[in-house]
Amino acid sequence: MGTDIHAARRGLLKFIAKQGGSIPMRELHTHSLVFYQAGHQAFSQIMEGLVADALVAFDEGVFLLTDKGRAALDREEGEER
């Protein structure tokens, strides 16, 4: 069974937000492996996409949720209601 990239992207954004908006790469990688079966290559692909979309930033080994990432989560929560 492959990784559901869309679900993993959404879930990882939510997890970063739940952690206060920042999380070390190692912790996020472990979370992605356990919850989304995203191994190294899939994790890299997902996170590179989130950085390219400016939803997260990466600085000194830490992923940071951007304002654009928070807005995307807020929009998604509004749509779910």
N, C-alpha and C positions, 0 to 999 in steps of 0.2 A: 504494500500500500504506500503510495507516494504522499508527499507533503502537500496539503491544501494551502497553496501560497497565499491566496486571499485571506483565508481564515487565520493563518499564521501572522500575516502582516497586521491585521486588525487586533489579534490577541496580544502581540508583542507591544503594539502601541498602548493598549489598555494596561498591560503589565508595567510598562515604563511609567505611565501616569500614576498607577497605584503605588509605585515605589517613590513617589515624590517628584517625578519628572527626570530622574537620572538614575543610571545603573551601570556598574562596571560590565564590560563586554563578557567577561568570564561567567558572571552570574546570569546574564541574559542568554548566553549560549546554552548554559545548562537548562534553563527554563524552556528554551525552544526545543531542545532535544527531548525533554521529558513530556512536554505537553503537545508538541506538534511534530514529533519525530523528524525534526529538521537537523540533519547532521551538518558537518562543517560546510560542505559546498552549498547546501540549501540555505543554511543560516547566512552565509556570506552573500548569496544572491538576494535574499530578502532584505538584509540590512543595507546593502549597496543601493537597492531600489528605494528604500525609505529615505536614505541620505540624498539620493538624486532627486527625489520628490520634495525635498526640504521639510519632511515631516519629523526627522530627527537629525541631530548633528553628532559628530564623533570628535571627541577631544581627549587626548592623553588616556586612551583606553576606556573611556566612559561614553555611553550613549546618552544624549540629552534630548528630551522632547522639546520641539520648537513651538512657537506660537501657532504656526500653521498646523502642526500635528495636533495640538490641543483643540484648535478650531475644527479640524476634521473629526475628532472624537466627539466633540459637542454636537456637530451636525448629525453624526450617525446616531447618537443617543436620542436626539430630537425626532429623527425619522422612525426610530423603533417604538416610540410612544404612540 
